[in-house]
Amino acid sequence: MTPDLQIEIHEWDGLTGDRPFPNIPAGVARVWHWPLDVSALEVRNFRKVLSPDELERAERYRFDQHRNEFILTRAVLRMVLASHTAQSPESLSFDYSAQGKPALRNGPPDLRFNVSHTEGLAVLALVREREIGVDAEKIRPQPDAQKLAKRFFSPQEQRFLEKLSGDQLQKAFFRCWTRKEAYIKAKGEGLSIPLHAFDVSLEEDLPAALVATRPDPTEAGRWTLYDLSVGQGYSAALAAANVPTSETSA
């Protein structure tokens, strides 16, 4: 069984939080992405919608750039969620799993979301009744790509990457990384799932796929991976459960 999700991709325009957005239909994953380059004045305005604990987390960042990226990411997350739930961004509150995956405490119980940010970009995915995970990475020169693959990736993925070099290797490495991270984030179990415990497809001209899972081989059939087009120079992926949460809990 596959979810056959329709993927909608939108670029956040700075106005989303000022208007309601149509409810997300079943079978649709709505993806938002936005750049993380803002002025100091904009950062001060974005701080106004954050909660005290979020502001405290922001102050833990040593460098202004990282602090500002965190503030912008959390603020836009609140604005987009508010536009989908008819609430104000400031009024939203979150619960967190033991592994840190957030859930909306005062929103629709069937709404699922996940956010990722990388150098210069943040990505948010929303869907109803399905566990999801999203990951984005800036494709940058990674001279240790082969060494990192041997350390973290599965033997099958390592063999595929060993055949590549140059730009092809760099793109395939980040394609692998984002697909694997999206799956782990969708599962919500954090580092308890080793990256080498499952295989993802890596071919550029084939759809993203969770190829095999260990030790339970049936787990691979419970999830679908999707590549996301969020801007030149970036790799991004979405993982979604094939069965709605209402069915798994029935």
Secondary structure, 3 states (H helix, E strand, C coil): CCCCCEEEEEECCCCHHHCCCCCCCCCEEEEEEEECCCCHHHHHHHHCCCCHHHHHHHHCCCCHHHHHHHHHHHHHHHHHHHHHHCCCHHHCCEEECCCCCEEECCCCCCEEEEEEEECCEEEEEEEECCCEEEEEEECCCCCCHHHHHHHHCCHHHHHHHHCCCHHHHHHHHHHHHHHHHHHHHHHCCHHHCCHHHEEECCCCCCCCCEEEECCCHHHHHHEEEEEECCCCCEEEEEEEECCCHHHHCC
